[in-house]
Amino acid sequence: MISVTLTANGNAVTKKIRNTAAVTISGTYGGGTAKIQVCNTESGTYIDVDNGDFTSGSNAKIVNWAGFVRVNLAGSTTPSLLVTLELPSEV
């Protein structure tokens, strides 16, 4: 399991997965939007996951992907957002 607290705009929890991962996002969004994104290569162009944009509350999303997954936070001021990525073998 990987956990990171975002306190500014940017990317968190870039991780290569083979099939499935659970992503949870909770805390203060600071008026911004957290997006779950995926890509085939770590340095490639990331695309947003369908229904993976969050602006408030505690959220969980199961991502089915063979490649890299990350969470991007943009448009925020003074966020404190806990992002966790957990693989099935860690549950």
C-alpha positions as CSV (number, residue, x, y, z in Angstrom):
1,M,0.0,0.0,0.0
2,I,1.2,3.5,-0.8
3,S,-0.2,6.6,1.0
4,V,0.7,10.2,0.2
5,T,-0.8,13.4,1.6
6,L,-1.0,16.1,-1.1
7,T,-0.6,19.7,0.3
8,A,-0.2,21.4,-3.2
9,N,-1.2,20.8,-6.8
10,G,0.6,18.0,-8.6
11,N,0.8,14.3,-9.1
12,A,0.9,11.6,-6.4
13,V,1.2,7.9,-6.2
14,T,2.5,7.0,-9.6
15,K,2.5,3.2,-9.6
16,K,2.7,0.4,-12.1
17,I,-0.1,-2.1,-11.8
18,R,-0.9,-5.3,-13.7
19,N,-4.6,-5.5,-13.4
20,T,-6.5,-4.0,-10.5
21,A,-5.9,-1.4,-7.8
22,A,-8.0,0.4,-5.3
23,V,-7.5,4.2,-5.1
24,T,-8.9,6.1,-2.2
25,I,-8.9,9.9,-1.8
26,S,-10.1,11.8,1.3
27,G,-9.5,15.0,3.1
28,T,-9.5,18.7,2.2
29,Y,-9.5,19.3,-1.5
30,G,-8.9,23.1,-1.2
31,G,-11.3,23.9,-4.0
32,G,-9.4,21.7,-6.4
33,T,-10.2,18.5,-8.4
34,A,-8.4,15.2,-7.8
35,K,-8.3,13.0,-10.9
36,I,-7.3,9.4,-11.2
37,Q,-5.3,9.0,-14.4
38,V,-3.7,6.1,-16.3
39,C,-0.9,5.6,-18.9
40,N,0.9,2.8,-20.6
41,T,4.3,4.2,-19.8
42,E,5.4,6.2,-16.7
43,S,6.6,9.2,-18.8
44,G,3.8,9.1,-21.4
45,T,0.6,11.1,-21.7
46,Y,-1.8,10.3,-18.8
47,I,-5.6,10.1,-19.5
48,D,-8.4,10.6,-17.0
49,V,-10.3,7.5,-15.8
50,D,-14.0,7.7,-16.4
51,N,-15.9,8.8,-13.2
52,G,-12.5,9.4,-11.5
53,D,-12.8,13.1,-10.8
54,F,-13.5,14.1,-7.2
55,T,-13.9,17.6,-5.5
56,S,-15.0,16.7,-2.0
57,G,-15.6,13.8,0.4
58,S,-14.1,10.4,0.8
59,N,-13.9,8.5,-2.4
60,A,-12.8,5.1,-3.6
61,K,-12.4,3.8,-7.1
62,I,-11.3,0.4,-8.4
63,V,-9.0,0.8,-11.4
64,N,-8.6,-2.0,-13.9
65,W,-5.5,-1.3,-16.0
66,A,-2.2,-2.8,-17.0
67,G,0.2,0.1,-16.8
68,F,0.7,3.1,-14.6
69,V,-1.9,4.9,-12.4
70,R,-1.6,8.2,-10.5
71,V,-3.7,10.9,-8.9
72,N,-3.5,14.5,-10.1
73,L,-4.7,17.4,-8.0
74,A,-5.2,20.8,-9.8
75,G,-6.9,24.1,-9.0
76,S,-6.5,23.8,-5.2
77,T,-5.5,26.2,-2.5
78,T,-4.3,24.8,0.8
79,P,-5.3,21.2,0.3
80,S,-4.6,18.3,2.6
81,L,-5.6,15.3,0.6
82,L,-4.8,11.7,1.6
83,V,-4.3,9.5,-1.5
84,T,-3.9,5.7,-1.1
85,L,-3.2,3.1,-3.7
86,E,-3.7,-0.5,-2.7
87,L,-3.1,-3.7,-4.8
88,P,-5.3,-6.8,-4.4
89,S,-2.4,-8.8,-2.9
90,E,-2.2,-6.1,-0.1
91,V,-5.8,-6.3,0.9
